[in-house]
């Protein structure tokens, strides 16, 4: 859907332009994946490519801004009393269903992305320790195993139509739980 380009309002529009770019990227990454054309993202945001590159000098910078909201949501939920490892994995799966671009981004070899992956792993670690102590997870299961499981599911979801993603994710988790749970 073509978006009308807004008139240039100069520096006063910087915050709005940035927000519009992040929203457009979130939408296009969800439908077209991590390799969605940056020109399409700028067009969908109603800004020029110059504005896009002023805010985000490369694709990774834009993707990190998009996924920063997701990480903050995960961190907020992880801090809630009673939050379980299952709850965290379900939330991560929901994010993978909503945006399969996450797996493409995580597979990139960039230190900034590795830092994001490390944040996710740290969130899983505390839930894993609690689940292991409660006997809900096999002793051999590591945080890296859980990150791999999320990656496997996200990679699977990236290859199927959006309307089948939820059902497919649920079936995949049923299979994976057999190796995770005692």
C-alpha positions in Angstrom: 0.0 0.0 0.0 1.7 3.3 -1.1 2.1 5.9 1.6 2.1 9.6 0.8 5.4 11.3 1.4 5.1 13.9 4.1 6.5 17.4 3.6 10.0 18.0 5.0 9.5 19.6 8.4 13.2 19.5 9.3 14.7 18.6 12.6 11.4 19.0 14.4 10.1 15.9 12.8 13.0 13.7 13.7 11.3 11.8 16.5 8.2 11.2 14.4 10.2 10.1 11.4 12.2 7.7 13.6 9.0 6.2 15.1 7.4 6.0 11.6 10.5 4.1 10.3 10.4 1.7 13.2 6.7 1.0 12.7 7.1 0.5 9.0 10.1 -1.8 9.5 8.2 -3.8 12.1 5.4 -4.3 9.6 7.6 -5.1 6.6 10.0 -7.3 8.5 6.9 -9.3 9.7 5.6 -9.8 6.2 8.7 -9.8 4.0 11.4 -10.9 6.5 14.7 -9.3 7.5 15.7 -8.6 3.9 12.7 -6.3 3.2 14.0 -3.5 1.0 15.0 -0.4 2.9 13.5 1.7 0.2 10.2 0.1 0.8 10.5 0.8 4.6 11.3 4.4 3.9 8.4 4.7 1.5 6.0 3.0 4.0 7.1 5.4 6.7 6.4 8.3 4.4 10.0 9.6 4.5 13.0 9.7 2.2 15.9 7.4 2.3 18.1 10.1 3.6 15.9 10.3 6.7 16.1 6.5 7.1 19.9 6.5 6.9 20.2 9.5 9.3 18.4 7.5 11.9 19.7 4.1 11.0 23.0 3.9 9.2 22.5 0.2 8.4 19.9 -2.6 8.3 21.1 -4.0 11.7 20.6 -0.6 13.4 17.0 -0.5 12.1 16.3 -4.1 13.1 17.7 -3.6 16.6 15.4 -0.6 17.0 12.5 -2.8 16.0 13.4 -5.7 18.3 14.3 -3.4 21.2 10.6 -3.2 22.1 10.3 -6.9 22.1 13.3 -7.3 24.4 11.9 -4.7 26.8 8.6 -6.6 26.9 10.4 -9.8 27.6 12.5 -8.1 30.4 9.3 -6.6 31.9 7.5 -9.9 31.9 10.6 -11.8 33.3 10.5 -9.4 36.3 6.9 -10.2 37.1 6.3 -12.4 40.1 5.4 -15.9 39.2 6.7 -15.7 35.6 7.8 -19.2 34.5 10.1 -20.5 31.9 7.0 -21.7 30.0 5.6 -18.2 30.1 8.9 -16.8 28.7 9.1 -19.4 25.9 5.5 -18.7 25.0 6.1 -15.0 24.8 9.2 -15.5 22.6 7.2 -17.8 20.4 4.5 -15.1 20.0 7.2 -12.7 19.0 8.5 -15.2 16.4 5.0 -15.7 15.1 4.6 -12.0 14.7 7.9 -11.4 13.1 9.9 -14.1 11.5 12.6 -11.6 10.7 14.0 -12.2 14.2 15.6 -15.5 13.3 17.3 -13.9 10.2 18.6 -11.1 12.3 20.0 -13.4 15.0 21.8 -15.4 12.4 23.7 -12.3 11.2 27.3 -12.0 12.4 27.3 -8.6 14.1 28.3 -7.8 17.7 25.3 -5.7 18.3 23.0 -8.7 17.4 25.1 -11.0 19.6 24.4 -8.6 22.5 20.7 -8.8 21.8 21.0 -12.6 21.7 22.8 -12.5 25.0 20.0 -10.5 26.6 17.5 -13.1 25.5 19.8 -15.9 26.9 20.1 -14.0 30.2 16.3 -13.8 30.5 16.0 -17.5 29.9 18.7 -18.4 32.3 16.8 -17.3 35.4 13.6 -19.1 34.3 15.6 -22.2 33.5 17.2 -22.3 37.0 13.8 -22.1 38.6 12.3 -24.7 36.3 15.3 -27.1 36.9 15.0 -26.6 40.7 11.3 -27.4 40.5 12.0 -30.6 38.5 10.2 -29.3 35.4 13.3 -29.4 33.2 15.8 -32.1 32.6 19.2 -31.4 34.3 21.1 -31.5 31.0 19.1 -28.7 29.4 21.1 -25.5 29.0 20.2 -21.9 28.2 21.9 -22.5 24.9 19.5 -25.4 24.2 16.6 -23.1 24.8 18.0 -20.4 22.6 18.5 -23.0 19.9 14.9 -24.3 20.3 13.5 -20.7 19.9 15.7 -20.3 16.8 14.6 -23.7 15.4 10.9 -22.7 15.8 11.4 -19.2 14.4 13.3 -20.6 11.4 10.5 -23.1 10.8 7.9 -20.3 11.1 9.8 -18.1 8.6 9.1 -20.7 5.9 5.4 -21.1 6.2 2.4 -18.9 5.6 1.4 -16.6 8.4 -2.0 -18.3 9.0 -0.3 -21.6 9.8 2.4 -20.2 12.1 0.6 -20.5 15.4 -0.5 -24.1 14.9 2.9 -25.1 13.7 4.6 -23.4 16.6 2.4 -25.3 19.1 3.1 -28.6 17.4 6.9 -27.9 17.3 6.9 -27.0 21.0 5.0 -30.2 21.9 7.9 -32.2 20.2 10.6 -30.1 21.8 9.1 -30.4 25.3 9.7 -34.1 25.1 13.4 -33.5 25.2 13.3 -30.7 27.7 10.8 -31.9 30.3 11.4 -35.0 32.5 
